[in-house]
Amino acid sequence: MTLFKQELRQALSIFYQPKSDHALQLLESLGDIMERYVMPDARRIDAEGVFPIESVKRLSDHGFCKIPFKARYGGFELPYPIYISALEMLGMACASTGLSLAIHCTVCSGIEMFGNEEQKERYLKPLIDGRMLGAFALTEPEAGSDAKAVKTRARLDGDGKNSNYYIIDGRKRFITNGGVADVYFVFAVTDNGYSLFLVDKDSPGLKVGRCMDKMGVRGSPLVELQLDECMVPRENLVGEEGKGYHYAMEMLHTGRIGIAALSVGIAQIAFEKSLEYSKRRQAFGKPIAEFQMIREKLADMHMMISAARYLTLSAAWAKHNGLDDYALKAAEAKLFASETAKMVSDEAIQIHGAYGYVDEFDVNRHWRDARMMSIGEGTSEIMRLIISHRLLRRSDESDS
């Protein structure tokens, strides 16, 4: 098996015409590492619910997180579809590793887009070369899809004008990479509105709660953060006070393309296991692949995966080129790909029958992983609202 599959290579070629073979060679190399080292450990990572530190380090050492970022910060400065293709392969190899690195790269993207040069030198460089790990802390007990309901507050210490610190109070919940991250992108409300802060793991007043038990992506930790009079240097404010909501939304658009790519990868590996099993499994004297109902399932699975892949790469290309409808495409890709992953992995269990249900062939892990993809970074319901809102707004603009 090669993770940089012909289908992915062909789809990528529509959106990216390489000037050299460097990008494709990088994908081949990363795919080989994932197949040799990451994929064989994925089942244990899920079963034990442990953070895949060795996989994260190995991929970071081979430049996974450097792909889309500027060369001046140590990145490879390659087109965004290259990164998304690598993320799809990682979704095939180990969704837990994929989710943790996807969130990490979203943090990197936020710093590159909105951070100042000092923050990029201090945080972005070590983040993209693997010396640090990032986490995105937006969600709260009463604020998930409704991001404007955030209650975490940040105020300047002392008289404000001459203060060197912000004091942050609040709780964050369902924070991916919590407890293993070196820096947290914390969303809080200041006197001027929603703002973003870089909070180091050893900041006074920051406490990491228990790691929550989950249905899927069990190796990617999910925790609650408690910020009690948490002291954060004033220079760790990202961008301007009051613009944090806009920053967070831009980061979520980026993150949704990553979730879409992981979803395609999960669907692809579930499909491949089903295809191989259907050729080996005998029923009524012949392989079940010869039965029409199984063939229909395989055809539908492959068709949906292909559509999801092209939609995801289209969104990645729109982001890379700064197109106006990039956020719309990101929502469409995330919705369609995550729902595809659920459908394909569910059919994979059905094709495997009892063996799929008892996980004899490590199949139901993909369904459990896929189930999160339609919730994280915005539920499928929220994606439909975003899509319809943007379509109606675009229609109104064309009429005026």
N, C-alpha and C positions, 0 to 999 in steps of 0.2 A: 504494500500500500504506500502510495505517496500522497502526502497531505496537500501538496500544491497540485491539485487535480486538473485534468484537461478542461473540465467544465469551468473551473474558476479561471484558468489561464485564458480561455477563450472569451469569457465575459469581461475580464479585466482589459483585454486588448481593445475592446470597443471604447473604453473610457481613457485608456492610457497607451500611447504609442512611445515606447522607450527610445531615447537617443543612444542608449547603450544597454548592455545586458546586466548592468549592476543591480538594478532593482529586482529583476527576475531571479538573478543568482542569490540575492539576499533572501527572497521568499523560499527558494529551494533549500537554502541552508537552514533557515528557521524551521521549515517544515520537517527537515530531517531530524533536527534536534527535538522537536515536539514528538515525532514518532518514536524516536529511540529512547527518550528520557522522560518526557512529560506524560504521554499517553499511558505507558505501562503502570504509572503510579496513580492514575486518576481514580481507579476503583478504591484503592486503599485510602486516599485522601477523603473520598466521600464517606466511606464506612467509618473512619475514625474521626471525621470532622476536624481535621487538623489543617492549619495554614500551610500551603505548599511552598514553603520558603525556598527549598532547593530548586524547584521549577522556576520560581520568580527570579531567583538569582541567576540561574543559568541563562534564561532568556534575556534578562537585562544585560548580562555580560556579552551577549551576542547582538546587542543593539536593537532589541525589539522596541523599546520605548523611544529610541532616537529617530525612528523612521520619519515622522511628519514635521519635526521641529527644526528650527533654523540652525544652520551650520555655526553661526556665531555663538550659540549656546551649547555646542557639542552635538547637535543633531545631524541627521543625514539630509534633511530638507528635501525629502521625496514627496511626490503627490499623495494626497490623502487617500485615494483608492488603494495605494500600496499598503498603507497601515491597516485599512479595513480588510484587505485580503489576508493579511497576517492574522488579524483578529478572528476572521472566519476559521482559519486553520486551527487556531487555539481553541475555538469553541468545539471543534471536533476532538481535539486532544484531551482537554480538561476544562470544563466550563467554570470550575472553581478558580483555577488559575486565570482563566480568561476574564472573569468578572473583576477580580482584584486588580489586574493590570489595566483593564478598561477604565475603571474608576480612577486609578492612579494617573492615567494619561489624560483624563478629563481635567484633573487638577492641574497637570502640566499645561494643558491648553489654556486654562483660565489665567494662569500666571503669565503665559506668553502674550495673551490678548490684552490683559488689563493691568498687569504688574508693572512697576517701574524697573529701571535698569539695575538698581541695587538688589531688588527682590529677585530678579532673574539670575543675577550672579550668585546670590546666597542660596536660593531654593531651586530654580529651574535646572541649572546645570547638574547639581547632584541628584535631582529627581530623575532626569532622563537618562543618566548613566548608571542608575541603580544603587547609588549610595544612600538614597533616602526613598521612603515610600509615602505616598499621599493619600488622604481621605477627604471626602466631600461631606460636610455636615450641614445639611439644610433641614431635613425632616425632624419634626418634633411630635410629642404625644398627641397634640391637637392640630398639627399642621403638616399635611402630606401634600396632596394635590393642590390644596389651598395654601400656596406658599406665603400669601400675604397675611396669613393668620399666625405667623411666627411671633412668639412671645419673648424670645431671648433678647436681652437688652445689653447695650454697650454704652458706656459713658466715659468721658475723660476724667481722670483722677484729679483731685485737687481743684484749682481754680479754672482748669480747662485750658486756658490760653498757654500757660507755661508747663502744662503737664507732659510727662514723658510716657504715660501709660493710658491705655483703655482698661476699664474694668468691665468684664462680661459676666452676666448672670443668666442662667437658663439651662434647659435640658434638650439634648438632641437624641433622637431614637432611630433605630434601623440604620446605623452608620457602618457602611461597608469598609473593611480594613481597620475598623476601630480596634485599638489595643495593640496593633502591630505597626500602625502608621507612625512616621516621624513628624509629620506636620498635617494639620487639619485646616481645611478651608471652611471657616465658620461664618454662617449667615446670621446677622444680628441687626437689631433696630437701634439706631442712634437718634439724637435730636433732629437730625436732618433727613431721617428716613432709613431705608434698608441699606445695609453696608456689608462688606466682606472683609474678613480678617484672616491672616495666616497665623495659626496658633500652634506653637511647638508642643510636642508631646510632654515635655517637662515643665510647661508653664505652671506657675503657682496657681492653684485653684482648679486645675483641670483633673477630673477623675474619670476613669474608664470603668463602666459597669460590667455586668456579666455578659458573656458571649451567648447569644440566643440560639437555641436549638432550632433547626430549620428542616423543611421538607427536602430541599435541593440545594445545589451549589454549597454544599456543607463545609467545604474547605475554605470558603471565603467568609471571614468572621463578620458578624453583624452584632453591634453593641449599642448601648446607651452611653452618652457622654453627659457628665454633670459639670457645669461651670459655675463655681461658687466664688464670687469675687476674683475671677480668673484675671491675672495681670498679663496684658499683652502690650508689647512696645508700640508706641504710636506709629513708628515707621512700618508696622506690619498691617496697617490699613491698606487694602488693595484698591487702587484707583481713588475715587472720590466718595466721601460720605453721601448717602442718598441715592447712589447709582447701583447699589448692590443687587437690587431685584433684576435690573437689566442684565447685569453681569451673570447672575445665576441662570437666567433664562437662556442666555447664549451658550453657557456651558451645558445646560440640559439638552439643547438642540444637538450639540456635538456628541454628548453621551448617548443620545438615542440612536445615532447611526452605529455606534459601537455595540449597543445592545442588539440591534438588527443583525449585525455581522455575527455576533455570538450565536444568535438564534439560527441563522443559516447553517453555521457549523454544527450545532446540535442536531438539526434536522438531517444534515448530510450523513453524519455518522450513524444515526438511527436508521436511515434508509439503507445504507450499505450493509449494516448487520442484517437487516430484513431481506435484502436481495440475496446475500450469501446463504442465509438460513433457508430461504425458500427453495434454493437449488439442492440443498442437502436433505431436508426433511421429507421423509417418505410418508404418504398416506394413500390408502387404497391402491397400493402397488406402484405408485409413481411420485416424483417430486411434487410438492404442493405448488411449485412455480408453474406447473402445467395446468393448474386450475384457473379458470377465467376470472373468478372473483379475486384471487391473489394477484393476478396480472393487472386487474383494474386498480387495485390498491397501489401497486408499485408504480403504475403509470401516473396516477394522481399525485403520489408523493413526489416523484421526480419533477413533474410539471410545476408544482407549487414551490419546490426548492429553487428551481431555475428562475421563476418569476420573482421570488423574494431576493435572490442574489442580484439580479439586474436592477431591481428597485433600490436595493441597498447601495450598490456601486454608483447608481445615478445620483443618489443623495450625497454620497461622498464626493463625487465630481462637482456637484453644485456647491458644496462647501469649499472645495479647493479653489473654485473660480469665483467665489463670492457672489453667487447668483441671488437675486432677490427672493426666489421661492425656495431657498435652501431649508428654511425651517419647516415649510410645508412638506417637502420631500423627506425630511428627517422623520417627521411624524408618520407619514405614509409608510416609510420603510420599516420603522419600528413596529407599527401596528401589524402590517402584513406579515413580516418575518416572524414575529413572536407568536402570532396565531398559527402560522405555518408550522413552526417548531412544535407547538402543542398537538396539532393534527397529525403530523408525521410520526412523532414519538408515540402517540396513542395508537396509531395503526401498527407501529412496530411491535408494540406489546400484543396486539391482536393477532398479528401474523405469527408471532412466537408462541401464542397460546399460553398454556400453563407455565412453560419455561420462561416466558416474558414476565409473567406475574410474579413468579418466585425469584426472578432475577438470576436464573441459571446462566444466562448469557450476557449479564450486565446491560440489560436493555432498559429496565424501568428507571434507572438513574437518569437517562436522557429525558424522560417524561417529567421527572421531578425537577430537573434543571430547567427545562423549558417552561414549567409553570411559573417560575419567578420572572421570566422575561416579559410576560404580559402584565406585570405589576410594577417592577422597578423602572425608574426614570420616567414615570407617568403610566398609569394604567391604560389598557386598551380603550376604555370608555373616555378617558381624558384625551387620548390621541384622536378619537373621532370628533370630539368637541373642537380641538385645535384645528383639525383639517377643515371642518365645516366653517368655522369662524374665519379662517384665512381665505377660503373660497368665496364666502359671501362678501368679505371686505374687498377682495380683488374685483368681484363683480360690480360692487358699488363704485369703485374707482374707475372702472372702464365705462360706466354709465355717465359719470360726471364730466 
